[in-house]
């Protein structure tokens, strides 16, 4: 059996894939939840809004391109 990522990581991975493919504004929270094999409620348990999820994704993306420290 392949271990499954925790929900928060699945959500971020799903958002990353969808944002890169379709653009941030075209992606719904429902689409992110579906791709993450989760529910919309679970997305909102981990992120208070889609904007908070976008911010988390952008922070991770920035860190991967040169390591800007969070402040």
PDB file of N, H, CA, C and O in Angstrom:
ATOM      1  N   UNK A   1       0.846  -1.195   0.000  1.00  0.00           N
ATOM      2  CA  UNK A   1       0.000   0.000   0.000  1.00  0.00           C
ATOM      3  C   UNK A   1       0.883   1.247   0.000  1.00  0.00           C
ATOM      4  O   UNK A   1       1.848   1.334   0.759  1.00  0.00           O
ATOM      5  N   UNK A   2       0.547   2.197  -0.847  1.00  0.00           N
ATOM      6  H   UNK A   2      -0.237   2.126  -1.463  1.00  0.00           H
ATOM      7  CA  UNK A   2       1.299   3.448  -0.943  1.00  0.00           C
ATOM      8  C   UNK A   2       0.757   4.426   0.092  1.00  0.00           C
ATOM      9  O   UNK A   2      -0.444   4.693   0.125  1.00  0.00           O
ATOM     10  N   UNK A   3       1.634   4.962   0.935  1.00  0.00           N
ATOM     11  H   UNK A   3       2.610   4.745   0.908  1.00  0.00           H
ATOM     12  CA  UNK A   3       1.150   5.931   1.928  1.00  0.00           C
ATOM     13  C   UNK A   3       0.613   7.190   1.241  1.00  0.00           C
ATOM     14  O   UNK A   3       1.189   7.684   0.272  1.00  0.00           O
ATOM     15  N   UNK A   4      -0.473   7.680   1.754  1.00  0.00           N
ATOM     16  H   UNK A   4      -0.942   7.278   2.541  1.00  0.00           H
ATOM     17  CA  UNK A   4      -1.098   8.873   1.196  1.00  0.00           C
ATOM     18  C   UNK A   4      -0.595  10.104   1.945  1.00  0.00           C
ATOM     19  O   UNK A   4      -0.390  10.075   3.158  1.00  0.00           O
ATOM     20  N   UNK A   5      -0.403  11.175   1.198  1.00  0.00           N
ATOM     21  H   UNK A   5      -0.569  11.199   0.213  1.00  0.00           H
ATOM     22  CA  UNK A   5       0.015  12.426   1.827  1.00  0.00           C
ATOM     23  C   UNK A   5      -1.075  12.928   2.759  1.00  0.00           C
ATOM     24  O   UNK A   5      -2.252  12.635   2.550  1.00  0.00           O
ATOM     25  N   UNK A   6      -0.696  13.682   3.786  1.00  0.00           N
ATOM     26  H   UNK A   6       0.260  13.920   3.956  1.00  0.00           H
ATOM     27  CA  UNK A   6      -1.698  14.316   4.646  1.00  0.00           C
ATOM     28  C   UNK A   6      -2.568  15.283   3.827  1.00  0.00           C
ATOM     29  O   UNK A   6      -2.130  15.776   2.788  1.00  0.00           O
ATOM     30  N   UNK A   7      -3.792  15.553   4.289  1.00  0.00           N
ATOM     31  H   UNK A   7      -4.148  15.153   5.133  1.00  0.00           H
ATOM     32  CA  UNK A   7      -4.716  16.394   3.527  1.00  0.00           C
ATOM     33  C   UNK A   7      -4.139  17.752   3.116  1.00  0.00           C
ATOM     34  O   UNK A   7      -4.313  18.174   1.972  1.00  0.00           O
ATOM     35  N   UNK A   8      -3.460  18.436   4.032  1.00  0.00           N
ATOM     36  H   UNK A   8      -3.319  18.094   4.961  1.00  0.00           H
ATOM     37  CA  UNK A   8      -2.919  19.765   3.706  1.00  0.00           C
ATOM     38  C   UNK A   8      -1.953  19.694   2.529  1.00  0.00           C
ATOM     39  O   UNK A   8      -1.991  20.548   1.643  1.00  0.00           O
ATOM     40  N   UNK A   9      -1.090  18.688   2.514  1.00  0.00           N
ATOM     41  H   UNK A   9      -1.058  17.995   3.234  1.00  0.00           H
ATOM     42  CA  UNK A   9      -0.132  18.547   1.421  1.00  0.00           C
ATOM     43  C   UNK A   9      -0.826  18.183   0.112  1.00  0.00           C
ATOM     44  O   UNK A   9      -0.448  18.680  -0.949  1.00  0.00           O
ATOM     45  N   UNK A  10      -1.841  17.316   0.182  1.00  0.00           N
ATOM     46  H   UNK A  10      -2.147  16.912   1.044  1.00  0.00           H
ATOM     47  CA  UNK A  10      -2.602  16.976  -1.027  1.00  0.00           C
ATOM     48  C   UNK A  10      -3.290  18.208  -1.599  1.00  0.00           C
ATOM     49  O   UNK A  10      -3.329  18.397  -2.815  1.00  0.00           O
ATOM     50  N   UNK A  11      -3.830  19.042  -0.720  1.00  0.00           N
ATOM     51  H   UNK A  11      -3.798  18.888   0.268  1.00  0.00           H
ATOM     52  CA  UNK A  11      -4.517  20.256  -1.157  1.00  0.00           C
ATOM     53  C   UNK A  11      -3.535  21.203  -1.852  1.00  0.00           C
ATOM     54  O   UNK A  11      -3.837  21.736  -2.920  1.00  0.00           O
ATOM     55  N   UNK A  12      -2.374  21.411  -1.253  1.00  0.00           N
ATOM     56  H   UNK A  12      -2.129  20.979  -0.385  1.00  0.00           H
ATOM     57  CA  UNK A  12      -1.373  22.299  -1.851  1.00  0.00           C
ATOM     58  C   UNK A  12      -0.890  21.734  -3.183  1.00  0.00           C
ATOM     59  O   UNK A  12      -0.735  22.480  -4.150  1.00  0.00           O
ATOM     60  N   UNK A  13      -0.652  20.430  -3.244  1.00  0.00           N
ATOM     61  H   UNK A  13      -0.778  19.824  -2.458  1.00  0.00           H
ATOM     62  CA  UNK A  13      -0.221  19.810  -4.502  1.00  0.00           C
ATOM     63  C   UNK A  13      -1.283  19.967  -5.588  1.00  0.00           C
ATOM     64  O   UNK A  13      -0.963  20.272  -6.737  1.00  0.00           O
ATOM     65  N   UNK A  14      -2.539  19.757  -5.223  1.00  0.00           N
ATOM     66  H   UNK A  14      -2.799  19.509  -4.289  1.00  0.00           H
ATOM     67  CA  UNK A  14      -3.630  19.901  -6.183  1.00  0.00           C
ATOM     68  C   UNK A  14      -3.744  21.346  -6.654  1.00  0.00           C
ATOM     69  O   UNK A  14      -3.900  21.607  -7.847  1.00  0.00           O
ATOM     70  N   UNK A  15      -3.667  22.281  -5.716  1.00  0.00           N
ATOM     71  H   UNK A  15      -3.540  22.070  -4.747  1.00  0.00           H
ATOM     72  CA  UNK A  15      -3.751  23.700  -6.076  1.00  0.00           C
ATOM     73  C   UNK A  15      -2.610  24.082  -7.007  1.00  0.00           C
ATOM     74  O   UNK A  15      -2.817  24.782  -7.998  1.00  0.00           O
ATOM     75  N   UNK A  16      -1.418  23.626  -6.691  1.00  0.00           N
ATOM     76  H   UNK A  16      -1.249  23.057  -5.886  1.00  0.00           H
ATOM     77  CA  UNK A  16      -0.254  23.919  -7.535  1.00  0.00           C
ATOM     78  C   UNK A  16      -0.488  23.451  -8.962  1.00  0.00           C
ATOM     79  O   UNK A  16      -0.274  24.207  -9.910  1.00  0.00           O
ATOM     80  N   UNK A  17      -0.926  22.210  -9.116  1.00  0.00           N
ATOM     81  H   UNK A  17      -1.100  21.597  -8.345  1.00  0.00           H
ATOM     82  CA  UNK A  17      -1.155  21.662 -10.456  1.00  0.00           C
ATOM     83  C   UNK A  17      -2.226  22.454 -11.201  1.00  0.00           C
ATOM     84  O   UNK A  17      -2.054  22.789 -12.373  1.00  0.00           O
ATOM     85  N   UNK A  18      -3.316  22.749 -10.526  1.00  0.00           N
ATOM     86  H   UNK A  18      -3.456  22.477  -9.574  1.00  0.00           H
ATOM     87  CA  UNK A  18      -4.409  23.472 -11.181  1.00  0.00           C
ATOM     88  C   UNK A  18      -4.051  24.922 -11.473  1.00  0.00           C
ATOM     89  O   UNK A  18      -4.375  25.431 -12.546  1.00  0.00           O
ATOM     90  N   UNK A  19      -3.389  25.596 -10.539  1.00  0.00           N
ATOM     91  H   UNK A  19      -3.125  25.183  -9.667  1.00  0.00           H
ATOM     92  CA  UNK A  19      -3.000  26.991 -10.753  1.00  0.00           C
ATOM     93  C   UNK A  19      -2.049  27.105 -11.946  1.00  0.00           C
ATOM     94  O   UNK A  19      -2.162  28.029 -12.752  1.00  0.00           O
ATOM     95  N   UNK A  20      -1.111  26.158 -12.051  1.00  0.00           N
ATOM     96  H   UNK A  20      -1.020  25.408 -11.397  1.00  0.00           H
ATOM     97  CA  UNK A  20      -0.146  26.203 -13.152  1.00  0.00           C
ATOM     98  C   UNK A  20      -0.823  25.907 -14.495  1.00  0.00           C
ATOM     99  O   UNK A  20      -0.451  26.470 -15.524  1.00  0.00           O
ATOM    100  N   UNK A  21      -1.804  25.032 -14.472  1.00  0.00           N
ATOM    101  H   UNK A  21      -2.106  24.574 -13.636  1.00  0.00           H
ATOM    102  CA  UNK A  21      -2.482  24.623 -15.704  1.00  0.00           C
ATOM    103  C   UNK A  21      -3.541  25.621 -16.156  1.00  0.00           C
ATOM    104  O   UNK A  21      -3.649  25.918 -17.346  1.00  0.00           O
ATOM    105  N   UNK A  22      -4.326  26.141 -15.206  1.00  0.00           N
ATOM    106  H   UNK A  22      -4.239  25.900 -14.240  1.00  0.00           H
ATOM    107  CA  UNK A  22      -5.494  26.944 -15.556  1.00  0.00           C
ATOM    108  C   UNK A  22      -5.420  28.401 -15.125  1.00  0.00           C
ATOM    109  O   UNK A  22      -6.194  29.227 -15.609  1.00  0.00           O
ATOM    110  N   UNK A  23      -4.507  28.728 -14.228  1.00  0.00           N
ATOM    111  H   UNK A  23      -3.878  28.058 -13.834  1.00  0.00           H
ATOM    112  CA  UNK A  23      -4.446  30.079 -13.680  1.00  0.00           C
ATOM    113  C   UNK A  23      -5.237  30.160 -12.385  1.00  0.00           C
ATOM    114  O   UNK A  23      -6.230  29.454 -12.208  1.00  0.00           O
ATOM    115  N   UNK A  24      -4.801  31.004 -11.503  1.00  0.00           N
ATOM    116  H   UNK A  24      -3.994  31.577 -11.647  1.00  0.00           H
ATOM    117  CA  UNK A  24      -5.391  31.100 -10.168  1.00  0.00           C
ATOM    118  C   UNK A  24      -6.877  31.454 -10.216  1.00  0.00           C
ATOM    119  O   UNK A  24      -7.677  30.832  -9.517  1.00  0.00           O
ATOM    120  N   UNK A  25      -7.250  32.417 -11.007  1.00  0.00           N
ATOM    121  H   UNK A  25      -6.600  32.923 -11.575  1.00  0.00           H
ATOM    122  CA  UNK A  25      -8.632  32.896 -10.985  1.00  0.00           C
ATOM    123  C   UNK A  25      -9.627  31.895 -11.574  1.00  0.00           C
ATOM    124  O   UNK A  25     -10.811  31.938 -11.240  1.00  0.00           O
ATOM    125  N   UNK A  26      -9.170  31.003 -12.437  1.00  0.00           N
ATOM    126  H   UNK A  26      -8.208  30.967 -12.709  1.00  0.00           H
ATOM    127  CA  UNK A  26     -10.075  30.043 -13.077  1.00  0.00           C
ATOM    128  C   UNK A  26     -10.317  28.795 -12.236  1.00  0.00           C
ATOM    129  O   UNK A  26     -11.217  28.011 -12.539  1.00  0.00           O
ATOM    130  N   UNK A  27      -9.530  28.602 -11.190  1.00  0.00           N
ATOM    131  H   UNK A  27      -8.800  29.239 -10.944  1.00  0.00           H
ATOM    132  CA  UNK A  27      -9.616  27.386 -10.384  1.00  0.00           C
ATOM    133  C   UNK A  27     -10.537  27.608  -9.187  1.00  0.00           C
ATOM    134  O   UNK A  27     -10.387  28.577  -8.444  1.00  0.00           O
ATOM    135  N   UNK A  28     -11.481  26.704  -9.017  1.00  0.00           N
ATOM    136  H   UNK A  28     -11.602  25.917  -9.621  1.00  0.00           H
ATOM    137  CA  UNK A  28     -12.393  26.800  -7.873  1.00  0.00           C
ATOM    138  C   UNK A  28     -11.898  25.938  -6.715  1.00  0.00           C
ATOM    139  O   UNK A  28     -11.099  25.020  -6.900  1.00  0.00           O
ATOM    140  N   UNK A  29     -12.384  26.249  -5.533  1.00  0.00           N
ATOM    141  H   UNK A  29     -13.033  26.994  -5.382  1.00  0.00           H
ATOM    142  CA  UNK A  29     -12.059  25.440  -4.361  1.00  0.00           C
ATOM    143  C   UNK A  29     -12.623  24.029  -4.549  1.00  0.00           C
ATOM    144  O   UNK A  29     -12.015  23.057  -4.102  1.00  0.00           O
ATOM    145  N   UNK A  30     -13.762  23.913  -5.197  1.00  0.00           N
ATOM    146  H   UNK A  30     -14.256  24.703  -5.561  1.00  0.00           H
ATOM    147  CA  UNK A  30     -14.326  22.591  -5.480  1.00  0.00           C
ATOM    148  C   UNK A  30     -13.376  21.756  -6.335  1.00  0.00           C
ATOM    149  O   UNK A  30     -13.195  20.567  -6.075  1.00  0.00           O
ATOM    150  N   UNK A  31     -12.771  22.365  -7.345  1.00  0.00           N
ATOM    151  H   UNK A  31     -12.918  23.332  -7.556  1.00  0.00           H
ATOM    152  CA  UNK A  31     -11.832  21.655  -8.216  1.00  0.00           C
ATOM    153  C   UNK A  31     -10.591  21.225  -7.443  1.00  0.00           C
ATOM    154  O   UNK A  31     -10.087  20.118  -7.634  1.00  0.00           O
ATOM    155  N   UNK A  32     -10.104  22.094  -6.580  1.00  0.00           N
ATOM    156  H   UNK A  32     -10.513  22.993  -6.425  1.00  0.00           H
ATOM    157  CA  UNK A  32      -8.938  21.754  -5.757  1.00  0.00           C
ATOM    158  C   UNK A  32      -9.272  20.570  -4.847  1.00  0.00           C
ATOM    159  O   UNK A  32      -8.495  19.621  -4.744  1.00  0.00           O
ATOM    160  N   UNK A  33     -10.417  20.630  -4.200  1.00  0.00           N
ATOM    161  H   UNK A  33     -11.049  21.400  -4.284  1.00  0.00           H
ATOM    162  CA  UNK A  33     -10.834  19.548  -3.302  1.00  0.00           C
ATOM    163  C   UNK A  33     -10.963  18.232  -4.063  1.00  0.00           C
ATOM    164  O   UNK A  33     -10.522  17.188  -3.582  1.00  0.00           O
ATOM    165  N   UNK A  34     -11.560  18.280  -5.235  1.00  0.00           N
ATOM    166  H   UNK A  34     -11.918  19.128  -5.626  1.00  0.00           H
ATOM    167  CA  UNK A  34     -11.738  17.050  -6.024  1.00  0.00           C
ATOM    168  C   UNK A  34     -10.398  16.439  -6.408  1.00  0.00           C
ATOM    169  O   UNK A  34     -10.207  15.232  -6.259  1.00  0.00           O
ATOM    170  N   UNK A  35      -9.476  17.247  -6.897  1.00  0.00           N
ATOM    171  H   UNK A  35      -9.632  18.227  -7.018  1.00  0.00           H
ATOM    172  CA  UNK A  35      -8.171  16.732  -7.297  1.00  0.00           C
ATOM    173  C   UNK A  35      -7.378  16.225  -6.097  1.00  0.00           C
ATOM    174  O   UNK A  35      -6.582  15.296  -6.226  1.00  0.00           O
ATOM    175  N   UNK A  36      -7.590  16.823  -4.945  1.00  0.00           N
ATOM    176  H   UNK A  36      -8.237  17.578  -4.840  1.00  0.00           H
ATOM    177  CA  UNK A  36      -6.892  16.418  -3.722  1.00  0.00           C
ATOM    178  C   UNK A  36      -7.559  15.211  -3.051  1.00  0.00           C
ATOM    179  O   UNK A  36      -7.122  14.774  -1.986  1.00  0.00           O
ATOM    180  N   UNK A  37      -8.613  14.673  -3.670  1.00  0.00           N
ATOM    181  H   UNK A  37      -8.968  15.028  -4.535  1.00  0.00           H
ATOM    182  CA  UNK A  37      -9.381  13.570  -3.076  1.00  0.00           C
ATOM    183  C   UNK A  37      -9.830  13.939  -1.671  1.00  0.00           C
ATOM    184  O   UNK A  37      -9.659  13.182  -0.715  1.00  0.00           O
ATOM    185  N   UNK A  38     -10.407  15.128  -1.583  1.00  0.00           N
ATOM    186  H   UNK A  38     -10.545  15.743  -2.359  1.00  0.00           H
ATOM    187  CA  UNK A  38     -10.808  15.693  -0.305  1.00  0.00           C
ATOM    188  C   UNK A  38     -12.185  16.332  -0.470  1.00  0.00           C
ATOM    189  O   UNK A  38     -12.874  16.104  -1.465  1.00  0.00           O
ATOM    190  N   UNK A  39     -12.567  17.123   0.506  1.00  0.00           N
ATOM    191  H   UNK A  39     -12.008  17.308   1.314  1.00  0.00           H
ATOM    192  CA  UNK A  39     -13.824  17.863   0.423  1.00  0.00           C
ATOM    193  C   UNK A  39     -13.537  19.354   0.546  1.00  0.00           C
ATOM    194  O   UNK A  39     -12.474  19.767   1.010  1.00  0.00           O
ATOM    195  N   UNK A  40     -14.500  20.138   0.122  1.00  0.00           N
ATOM    196  H   UNK A  40     -15.364  19.803  -0.255  1.00  0.00           H
ATOM    197  CA  UNK A  40     -14.374  21.591   0.247  1.00  0.00           C
ATOM    198  C   UNK A  40     -14.224  21.987   1.714  1.00  0.00           C
ATOM    199  O   UNK A  40     -13.470  22.904   2.040  1.00  0.00           O
ATOM    200  N   UNK A  41     -14.941  21.298   2.591  1.00  0.00           N
ATOM    201  H   UNK A  41     -15.554  20.554   2.326  1.00  0.00           H
ATOM    202  CA  UNK A  41     -14.854  21.584   4.022  1.00  0.00           C
ATOM    203  C   UNK A  41     -13.429  21.360   4.543  1.00  0.00           C
ATOM    204  O   UNK A  41     -12.930  22.137   5.356  1.00  0.00           O
ATOM    205  N   UNK A  42     -12.785  20.301   4.071  1.00  0.00           N
ATOM    206  H   UNK A  42     -13.190  19.669   3.410  1.00  0.00           H
ATOM    207  CA  UNK A  42     -11.412  20.027   4.499  1.00  0.00           C
ATOM    208  C   UNK A  42     -10.464  21.116   4.022  1.00  0.00           C
ATOM    209  O   UNK A  42      -9.551  21.511   4.747  1.00  0.00           O
ATOM    210  N   UNK A  43     -10.677  21.601   2.805  1.00  0.00           N
ATOM    211  H   UNK A  43     -11.419  21.280   2.216  1.00  0.00           H
ATOM    212  CA  UNK A  43      -9.842  22.701   2.300  1.00  0.00           C
ATOM    213  C   UNK A  43      -9.968  23.892   3.243  1.00  0.00           C
ATOM    214  O   UNK A  43      -8.965  24.499   3.620  1.00  0.00           O
ATOM    215  N   UNK A  44     -11.197  24.224   3.624  1.00  0.00           N
ATOM    216  H   UNK A  44     -12.011  23.730   3.318  1.00  0.00           H
ATOM    217  CA  UNK A  44     -11.404  25.380   4.499  1.00  0.00           C
ATOM    218  C   UNK A  44     -10.977  25.127   5.945  1.00  0.00           C
ATOM    219  O   UNK A  44     -10.793  26.082   6.700  1.00  0.00           O
ATOM    220  N   UNK A  45     -10.819  23.885   6.342  1.00  0.00           N
ATOM    221  H   UNK A  45     -10.968  23.109   5.728  1.00  0.00           H
ATOM    222  CA  UNK A  45     -10.253  23.598   7.668  1.00  0.00           C
ATOM    223  C   UNK A  45      -8.768  23.950   7.700  1.00  0.00           C
ATOM    224  O   UNK A  45      -8.242  24.377   8.728  1.00  0.00           O
ATOM    225  N   UNK A  46      -8.106  23.767   6.570  1.00  0.00           N
ATOM    226  H   UNK A  46      -8.533  23.420   5.736  1.00  0.00           H
ATOM    227  CA  UNK A  46      -6.665  24.011   6.502  1.00  0.00           C
ATOM    228  C   UNK A  46      -6.318  25.423   6.034  1.00  0.00           C
ATOM    229  O   UNK A  46      -5.251  25.943   6.361  1.00  0.00           O
ATOM    230  N   UNK A  47      -7.209  26.037   5.278  1.00  0.00           N
ATOM    231  H   UNK A  47      -8.076  25.615   5.012  1.00  0.00           H
ATOM    232  CA  UNK A  47      -6.983  27.391   4.744  1.00  0.00           C
ATOM    233  C   UNK A  47      -8.272  28.177   4.896  1.00  0.00           C
ATOM    234  O   UNK A  47      -9.330  27.734   4.448  1.00  0.00           O
ATOM    235  N   UNK A  48      -8.189  29.342   5.527  1.00  0.00           N
ATOM    236  H   UNK A  48      -7.330  29.701   5.891  1.00  0.00           H
ATOM    237  CA  UNK A  48      -9.413  30.100   5.809  1.00  0.00           C
ATOM    238  C   UNK A  48     -10.095  30.626   4.548  1.00  0.00           C
ATOM    239  O   UNK A  48     -11.276  30.971   4.579  1.00  0.00           O
ATOM    240  N   UNK A  49      -9.357  30.688   3.441  1.00  0.00           N
ATOM    241  H   UNK A  49      -8.397  30.407   3.416  1.00  0.00           H
ATOM    242  CA  UNK A  49      -9.921  31.165   2.184  1.00  0.00           C
ATOM    243  C   UNK A  49      -9.052  30.676   1.028  1.00  0.00           C
ATOM    244  O   UNK A  49      -7.948  30.169   1.232  1.00  0.00           O
ATOM    245  N   UNK A  50      -9.565  30.836  -0.173  1.00  0.00           N
ATOM    246  H   UNK A  50     -10.461  31.248  -0.338  1.00  0.00           H
ATOM    247  CA  UNK A  50      -8.760  30.506  -1.347  1.00  0.00           C
ATOM    248  C   UNK A  50      -7.534  31.414  -1.386  1.00  0.00           C
ATOM    249  O   UNK A  50      -6.448  30.976  -1.768  1.00  0.00           O
ATOM    250  N   UNK A  51      -7.700  32.658  -0.997  1.00  0.00           N
ATOM    251  H   UNK A  51      -8.581  33.013  -0.687  1.00  0.00           H
ATOM    252  CA  UNK A  51      -6.560  33.591  -0.971  1.00  0.00           C
ATOM    253  C   UNK A  51      -5.455  33.095  -0.048  1.00  0.00           C
ATOM    254  O   UNK A  51      -4.274  33.221  -0.372  1.00  0.00           O
ATOM    255  N   UNK A  52      -5.828  32.531   1.100  1.00  0.00           N
ATOM    256  H   UNK A  52      -6.787  32.429   1.363  1.00  0.00           H
ATOM    257  CA  UNK A  52      -4.824  31.992   2.025  1.00  0.00           C
ATOM    258  C   UNK A  52      -4.087  30.812   1.396  1.00  0.00           C
ATOM    259  O   UNK A  52      -2.884  30.648   1.599  1.00  0.00           O
ATOM    260  N   UNK A  53      -4.804  29.998   0.639  1.00  0.00           N
ATOM    261  H   UNK A  53      -5.782  30.132   0.474  1.00  0.00           H
ATOM    262  CA  UNK A  53      -4.174  28.880  -0.067  1.00  0.00           C
ATOM    263  C   UNK A  53      -3.239  29.385  -1.163  1.00  0.00           C
ATOM    264  O   UNK A  53      -2.135  28.867  -1.330  1.00  0.00           O
ATOM    265  N   UNK A  54      -3.678  30.388  -1.900  1.00  0.00           N
ATOM    266  H   UNK A  54      -4.574  30.809  -1.765  1.00  0.00           H
ATOM    267  CA  UNK A  54      -2.824  30.988  -2.936  1.00  0.00           C
ATOM    268  C   UNK A  54      -1.561  31.559  -2.305  1.00  0.00           C
ATOM    269  O   UNK A  54      -0.469  31.370  -2.841  1.00  0.00           O
ATOM    270  N   UNK A  55      -1.686  32.246  -1.188  1.00  0.00           N
ATOM    271  H   UNK A  55      -2.573  32.399  -0.752  1.00  0.00           H
ATOM    272  CA  UNK A  55      -0.532  32.814  -0.498  1.00  0.00           C
ATOM    273  C   UNK A  55       0.444  31.724  -0.064  1.00  0.00           C
ATOM    274  O   UNK A  55       1.653  31.870  -0.245  1.00  0.00           O
ATOM    275  N   UNK A  56      -0.065  30.638   0.502  1.00  0.00           N
ATOM    276  H   UNK A  56      -1.047  30.520   0.649  1.00  0.00           H
ATOM    277  CA  UNK A  56       0.794  29.525   0.911  1.00  0.00           C
ATOM    278  C   UNK A  56       1.529  28.942  -0.296  1.00  0.00           C
ATOM    279  O   UNK A  56       2.731  28.685  -0.229  1.00  0.00           O
ATOM    280  N   UNK A  57       0.820  28.736  -1.378  1.00  0.00           N
ATOM    281  H   UNK A  57      -0.156  28.945  -1.432  1.00  0.00           H
ATOM    282  CA  UNK A  57       1.429  28.195  -2.591  1.00  0.00           C
ATOM    283  C   UNK A  57       2.509  29.144  -3.119  1.00  0.00           C
ATOM    284  O   UNK A  57       3.596  28.699  -3.486  1.00  0.00           O
ATOM    285  N   UNK A  58       2.218  30.433  -3.160  1.00  0.00           N
ATOM    286  H   UNK A  58       1.335  30.794  -2.863  1.00  0.00           H
ATOM    287  CA  UNK A  58       3.207  31.410  -3.641  1.00  0.00           C
ATOM    288  C   UNK A  58       4.434  31.455  -2.741  1.00  0.00           C
ATOM    289  O   UNK A  58       5.555  31.581  -3.233  1.00  0.00           O
ATOM    290  N   UNK A  59       4.238  31.355  -1.435  1.00  0.00           N
ATOM    291  H   UNK A  59       3.327  31.252  -1.035  1.00  0.00           H
ATOM    292  CA  UNK A  59       5.378  31.337  -0.505  1.00  0.00           C
ATOM    293  C   UNK A  59       6.256  30.108  -0.748  1.00  0.00           C
ATOM    294  O   UNK A  59       7.483  30.208  -0.746  1.00  0.00           O
ATOM    295  N   UNK A  60       5.633  28.962  -0.955  1.00  0.00           N
ATOM    296  H   UNK A  60       4.636  28.881  -0.957  1.00  0.00           H
ATOM    297  CA  UNK A  60       6.407  27.746  -1.239  1.00  0.00           C
ATOM    298  C   UNK A  60       7.123  27.860  -2.583  1.00  0.00           C
ATOM    299  O   UNK A  60       8.271  27.437  -2.717  1.00  0.00           O
ATOM    300  N   UNK A  61       6.457  28.419  -3.555  1.00  0.00           N
ATOM    301  H   UNK A  61       5.525  28.762  -3.446  1.00  0.00           H
ATOM    302  CA  UNK A  61       7.058  28.611  -4.873  1.00  0.00           C
ATOM    303  C   UNK A  61       8.254  29.553  -4.789  1.00  0.00           C
ATOM    304  O   UNK A  61       9.295  29.293  -5.392  1.00  0.00           O
ATOM    305  N   UNK A  62       8.109  30.639  -4.046  1.00  0.00           N
ATOM    306  H   UNK A  62       7.264  30.850  -3.556  1.00  0.00           H
ATOM    307  CA  UNK A  62       9.197  31.596  -3.873  1.00  0.00           C
ATOM    308  C   UNK A  62      10.377  30.946  -3.173  1.00  0.00           C
ATOM    309  O   UNK A  62      11.524  31.148  -3.571  1.00  0.00           O
ATOM    310  N   UNK A  63      10.107  30.168  -2.135  1.00  0.00           N
ATOM    311  H   UNK A  63       9.175  30.003  -1.812  1.00  0.00           H
ATOM    312  CA  UNK A  63      11.181  29.483  -1.409  1.00  0.00           C
ATOM    313  C   UNK A  63      11.927  28.518  -2.323  1.00  0.00           C
ATOM    314  O   UNK A  63      13.145  28.377  -2.211  1.00  0.00           O
ATOM    315  N   UNK A  64      11.219  27.859  -3.218  1.00  0.00           N
ATOM    316  H   UNK A  64      10.230  27.973  -3.309  1.00  0.00           H
ATOM    317  CA  UNK A  64      11.869  26.891  -4.106  1.00  0.00           C
ATOM    318  C   UNK A  64      12.730  27.575  -5.164  1.00  0.00           C
ATOM    319  O   UNK A  64      13.609  26.943  -5.750  1.00  0.00           O
ATOM    320  N   UNK A  65      12.486  28.863  -5.413  1.00  0.00           N
ATOM    321  H   UNK A  65      11.772  29.376  -4.937  1.00  0.00           H
ATOM    322  CA  UNK A  65      13.271  29.618  -6.398  1.00  0.00           C
ATOM    323  C   UNK A  65      14.337  30.496  -5.791  1.00  0.00           C
ATOM    324  O   UNK A  65      14.839  31.391  -6.471  1.00  0.00           O
ATOM    325  N   UNK A  66      14.698  30.286  -4.568  1.00  0.00           N
ATOM    326  H   UNK A  66      14.290  29.559  -4.016  1.00  0.00           H
ATOM    327  CA  UNK A  66      15.777  31.085  -4.036  1.00  0.00           C
ATOM    328  C   UNK A  66      15.727  31.319  -2.555  1.00  0.00           C
ATOM    329  O   UNK A  66      16.612  31.963  -1.993  1.00  0.00           O
ATOM    330  N   UNK A  67      14.713  30.808  -1.920  1.00  0.00           N
ATOM    331  H   UNK A  67      13.994  30.285  -2.377  1.00  0.00           H
ATOM    332  CA  UNK A  67      14.697  30.828  -0.475  1.00  0.00           C
ATOM    333  C   UNK A  67      14.484  32.184   0.156  1.00  0.00           C
ATOM    334  O   UNK A  67      15.318  32.631   0.945  1.00  0.00           O
ATOM    335  N   UNK A  68      13.405  32.843  -0.165  1.00  0.00           N
ATOM    336  H   UNK A  68      12.728  32.480  -0.805  1.00  0.00           H
ATOM    337  CA  UNK A  68      13.053  34.071   0.524  1.00  0.00           C
ATOM    338  C   UNK A  68      12.484  33.678   1.884  1.00  0.00           C
ATOM    339  O   UNK A  68      11.534  32.900   1.962  1.00  0.00           O
ATOM    340  N   UNK A  69      13.056  34.207   2.936  1.00  0.00           N
ATOM    341  H   UNK A  69      13.828  34.839   2.872  1.00  0.00           H
ATOM    342  CA  UNK A  69      12.627  33.845   4.291  1.00  0.00           C
ATOM    343  C   UNK A  69      11.265  34.438   4.595  1.00  0.00           C
ATOM    344  O   UNK A  69      10.945  35.556   4.193  1.00  0.00           O
ATOM    345  N   UNK A  70      10.471  33.658   5.316  1.00  0.00           N
ATOM    346  H   UNK A  70      10.731  32.749   5.642  1.00  0.00           H
ATOM    347  CA  UNK A  70       9.175  34.174   5.790  1.00  0.00           C
ATOM    348  C   UNK A  70       9.415  35.163   6.906  1.00  0.00           C
ATOM    349  O   UNK A  70      10.354  35.030   7.691  1.00  0.00           O
ATOM    350  N   UNK A  71       8.549  36.156   6.961  1.00  0.00           N
ATOM    351  H   UNK A  71       7.786  36.264   6.324  1.00  0.00           H
ATOM    352  CA  UNK A  71       8.762  37.134   8.002  1.00  0.00           C
ATOM    353  C   UNK A  71       7.593  37.563   8.690  1.00  0.00           C
ATOM    354  O   UNK A  71       7.678  38.394   9.594  1.00  0.00           O
TER     355      UNK A  71
END
